[in-house]
Amino acid sequence: MIKKFNTLWGVMIIFFSWLISHQLIGSNIIPAPHVVALNFINIFYPIILPHLFMSLLRILVAIIISLFLGVGLGLLIGMNNKLDLIISPVVYLLYPVPKIAFLPVFMLLFGLGNSSKIILITVIVVFQIIVTTRDSVKAISQEYFYSASSLGLSGIQIYQHLVFPAILPNILTALRITVGTSIAVLFYTENFAAKFGIGYFIMNSWSMVNYVEMFSGIVALSLLGLALFKLIDLLEDYFCYWVKAGNREGRPELR
């Protein structure tokens, strides 16, 4: 029963923690949550929505590009040991590098608009997808491939009925991580040469000492992340239904 209202519980915990912080600090720096909520409702459609839409567009484009590139390359090196020996060391060397430092370079190469921001998010996110996909493929037992081949499945059918179902849950898990990373990077990039975006709205409100609107932007950013997480949950329920079914049947509840 509690699981059905887990989001509501989360909202209540954050609300009362926020209210307590407001009372303890006693400053306009942390406005009352109900004041922010009313302001959020009043300015959502005319002001916040365009910024939120632009941020969502940047994140979705970057994630879609990262999925195509990351899953494709991850499958390639995961299924081919020779390519794995060549490409994986390059991935491991580049993965830890803080790509956020390349934002000025991307702005010089691709301009100050959406392209540089989307490319930076893509470059950061794609490595997580590559590593997750590659490791997921490597984790599939070789016996399954032998069984699929003995049944006469073609290469495409092996991918369709064995590889993709096996790696999809892990890819969706990686996608959850990348959503958080994407939002964090987006907030940073939207503070440079941007007039639209929820990150720009938050920092512009802060510079104008309008803390109520600043927190309204933070609420909008949180709701954006929540919507993306719920979307991934829906995708998992639809495409990986057997995972949750297996968890319900095979995992005893702790009391």
C-alpha positions as CSV (number, residue, x, y, z in Angstrom):
1,M,0.0,0.0,0.0
2,I,2.9,2.4,0.9
3,K,4.5,1.8,-2.5
4,K,1.5,3.3,-4.3
5,F,2.0,6.6,-2.4
6,N,5.8,6.7,-2.3
7,T,5.9,9.9,-4.3
8,L,3.4,11.5,-1.9
9,W,5.4,10.4,1.1
10,G,8.5,12.0,-0.5
11,V,6.7,15.3,-1.1
12,M,5.5,15.4,2.5
13,I,9.0,14.7,3.9
14,I,10.5,17.4,1.7
15,F,7.7,19.9,2.5
16,F,8.0,19.5,6.3
17,S,11.8,19.6,6.2
18,W,11.6,22.7,4.1
19,L,9.1,24.3,6.5
20,I,11.3,23.5,9.5
21,S,14.3,25.0,7.7
22,H,12.3,28.2,7.0
23,Q,11.2,28.5,10.6
24,L,14.7,27.8,12.0
25,I,16.6,30.2,9.7
26,G,13.9,32.9,9.8
27,S,15.1,34.6,6.6
28,N,13.8,35.3,3.1
29,I,16.7,33.3,1.7
30,I,14.6,30.2,2.4
31,P,11.0,31.3,1.7
32,A,8.1,29.3,3.1
33,P,7.1,26.3,0.9
34,H,3.5,27.3,0.6
35,V,4.6,30.8,-0.7
36,V,6.8,29.2,-3.3
37,A,4.0,26.8,-4.2
38,L,1.5,29.6,-4.9
39,N,4.1,31.6,-6.8
40,F,5.0,28.5,-8.9
41,I,1.3,28.0,-9.8
42,N,0.9,31.7,-10.7
43,I,4.0,32.0,-13.0
44,F,4.2,28.5,-14.3
45,Y,2.4,29.0,-17.7
46,P,3.6,32.4,-18.7
47,I,7.1,32.3,-17.3
48,I,8.5,28.9,-16.2
49,L,7.0,26.7,-18.9
50,P,9.1,28.0,-21.8
51,H,12.2,27.6,-19.8
52,L,11.2,24.1,-18.7
53,F,10.4,23.1,-22.2
54,M,13.7,24.3,-23.6
55,S,15.6,22.4,-20.8
56,L,13.6,19.2,-21.5
57,L,14.3,19.5,-25.2
58,R,18.0,19.7,-24.6
59,I,18.0,16.8,-22.2
60,L,15.9,14.5,-24.4
61,V,17.9,15.2,-27.6
62,A,21.2,14.5,-25.7
63,I,19.9,11.3,-24.1
64,I,18.5,10.0,-27.4
65,I,21.8,10.6,-29.2
66,S,23.7,9.1,-26.2
67,L,21.5,6.0,-26.3
68,F,22.1,5.4,-30.1
69,L,25.8,5.9,-29.8
70,G,26.4,4.3,-26.4
71,V,24.3,1.2,-27.0
72,G,25.6,0.7,-30.5
73,L,29.3,1.0,-29.4
74,G,28.7,-0.9,-26.2
75,L,27.2,-3.8,-28.2
76,L,30.0,-3.7,-30.7
77,I,32.8,-4.0,-28.1
78,G,30.8,-6.3,-25.9
79,M,30.2,-8.9,-28.7
80,N,33.6,-8.6,-30.3
81,N,36.6,-9.4,-28.1
82,K,39.2,-7.9,-30.6
83,L,37.4,-4.6,-30.7
84,D,37.0,-4.7,-27.0
85,L,40.8,-4.9,-26.5
86,I,41.2,-1.9,-28.8
87,I,38.3,0.4,-27.8
88,S,37.8,-0.3,-24.1
89,P,41.2,1.2,-23.0
90,V,40.3,4.4,-24.8
91,V,36.9,4.5,-23.1
92,Y,38.4,3.9,-19.7
93,L,41.0,6.6,-20.2
94,L,38.4,9.2,-21.4
95,Y,35.6,8.3,-19.0
96,P,37.1,9.9,-15.8
97,V,38.1,13.1,-17.6
98,P,35.8,16.0,-16.4
99,K,34.2,16.9,-19.8
100,I,32.5,19.9,-18.3
101,A,35.8,21.7,-18.7
102,F,35.4,21.4,-22.5
103,L,32.3,23.7,-22.5
104,P,34.3,26.7,-23.7
105,V,35.8,24.6,-26.5
106,F,32.4,23.3,-27.6
107,M,31.1,26.9,-27.6
108,L,33.9,28.0,-29.8
109,L,33.5,25.0,-32.2
110,F,29.7,24.8,-32.3
111,G,28.4,28.2,-31.2
112,L,26.7,29.6,-28.2
113,G,23.3,28.1,-28.9
114,N,21.8,24.7,-28.1
115,S,24.3,22.6,-30.1
116,S,27.2,23.1,-27.7
117,K,25.0,22.4,-24.7
118,I,23.5,19.2,-26.2
119,I,26.9,18.0,-27.3
120,L,28.5,18.5,-23.9
121,I,25.6,16.6,-22.2
122,T,26.0,13.8,-24.8
123,V,29.7,13.5,-24.4
124,I,29.3,13.1,-20.6
125,V,26.3,10.7,-20.7
126,V,27.4,8.5,-23.6
127,F,30.3,7.0,-21.6
128,Q,28.0,5.7,-18.9
129,I,25.8,4.0,-21.5
130,I,28.8,2.5,-23.3
131,V,30.3,1.0,-20.1
132,T,26.9,-0.3,-18.9
133,T,26.0,-1.9,-22.2
134,R,29.4,-3.5,-22.7
135,D,29.5,-4.9,-19.2
136,S,25.9,-6.2,-19.5
137,V,26.7,-8.0,-22.7
138,K,29.8,-9.5,-21.1
139,A,27.7,-10.8,-18.2
140,I,25.5,-12.9,-20.5
141,S,26.5,-16.6,-20.1
142,Q,28.1,-18.1,-23.1
143,E,25.8,-21.1,-22.7
144,Y,22.9,-19.0,-23.7
145,F,24.6,-18.1,-27.0
146,Y,25.3,-21.8,-27.6
147,S,21.7,-22.7,-26.9
148,A,20.4,-19.9,-29.2
149,S,22.7,-21.1,-32.0
150,S,21.7,-24.7,-31.6
151,L,18.1,-23.7,-32.0
152,G,18.9,-22.1,-35.3
153,L,18.5,-18.5,-34.4
154,S,20.1,-16.0,-36.8
155,G,22.3,-13.2,-35.7
156,I,19.5,-10.7,-35.7
157,Q,17.2,-13.1,-33.7
158,I,20.0,-13.6,-31.1
159,Y,20.1,-9.9,-30.6
160,Q,16.3,-9.6,-30.5
161,H,15.5,-12.5,-28.2
162,L,18.7,-12.9,-26.1
163,V,21.0,-9.8,-26.0
164,F,18.5,-7.0,-25.9
165,P,16.2,-8.5,-23.2
166,A,19.3,-9.3,-21.1
167,I,20.9,-5.8,-21.2
168,L,17.7,-3.7,-21.3
169,P,17.1,-3.6,-17.5
170,N,20.7,-2.4,-16.9
171,I,20.5,0.2,-19.7
172,L,17.4,1.6,-18.1
173,T,19.2,1.7,-14.7
174,A,22.1,3.6,-16.4
175,L,19.5,5.9,-17.9
176,R,18.2,6.8,-14.5
177,I,21.8,7.7,-13.5
178,T,22.3,9.7,-16.7
179,V,19.1,11.7,-16.1
180,G,20.5,13.0,-12.8
181,T,23.8,13.7,-14.5
182,S,22.1,15.4,-17.5
183,I,20.1,17.8,-15.3
184,A,23.2,18.7,-13.2
185,V,25.2,19.4,-16.4
186,L,22.3,21.2,-18.0
187,F,22.0,23.6,-15.0
188,Y,25.6,24.5,-15.4
189,T,25.6,25.0,-19.2
190,E,22.4,27.1,-19.1
191,N,24.3,29.8,-17.2
192,F,26.4,30.5,-20.2
193,A,25.1,32.4,-23.3
194,A,21.5,31.3,-22.7
195,K,18.3,33.2,-22.4
196,F,16.0,30.2,-22.0
197,G,16.3,27.2,-19.7
198,I,15.4,26.4,-16.2
199,G,19.1,26.8,-15.1
200,Y,19.1,30.3,-16.5
201,F,15.8,31.1,-14.8
202,I,17.1,30.0,-11.4
203,M,20.4,31.9,-11.6
204,N,18.7,35.0,-13.0
205,S,16.2,35.0,-10.1
206,W,19.1,34.6,-7.7
207,S,20.9,37.6,-9.2
208,M,17.7,39.6,-9.0
209,V,17.5,38.6,-5.3
210,N,14.1,37.1,-6.0
211,Y,14.3,34.0,-3.8
212,V,10.7,33.0,-4.2
213,E,11.1,32.7,-8.0
214,M,14.5,31.1,-7.5
215,F,12.9,28.3,-5.4
216,S,10.0,28.1,-7.9
217,G,12.7,27.3,-10.5
218,I,14.2,24.7,-8.2
219,V,10.8,23.1,-7.8
220,A,10.4,23.0,-11.6
221,L,13.8,21.4,-12.0
222,S,12.8,18.8,-9.4
223,L,9.5,18.1,-11.2
224,L,11.4,17.7,-14.5
225,G,13.6,15.1,-13.0
226,L,10.6,13.3,-11.4
227,A,8.8,13.2,-14.7
228,L,11.8,11.7,-16.5
229,F,12.2,9.1,-13.7
230,K,8.5,8.2,-13.9
231,L,8.8,7.9,-17.7
232,I,11.7,5.4,-17.3
233,D,9.7,3.5,-14.8
234,L,6.9,3.2,-17.3
235,L,9.3,2.0,-20.0
236,E,10.7,-0.6,-17.5
237,D,7.2,-1.8,-16.7
238,Y,6.4,-2.2,-20.4
239,F,9.6,-3.6,-21.8
240,C,11.1,-5.3,-18.8
241,Y,7.9,-6.6,-17.1
242,W,9.5,-10.0,-16.2
243,V,12.1,-8.3,-14.0
244,K,9.5,-6.8,-11.5
245,A,7.4,-10.0,-11.7
246,G,10.5,-12.1,-10.8
247,N,11.3,-9.7,-7.9
248,R,7.8,-9.9,-6.5
249,E,7.9,-13.7,-6.6
250,G,11.4,-14.5,-5.6
251,R,12.3,-11.8,-2.9
252,P,10.8,-12.2,0.5
253,E,9.7,-9.0,2.3
254,L,11.8,-8.1,5.4
255,R,9.8,-7.6,8.6
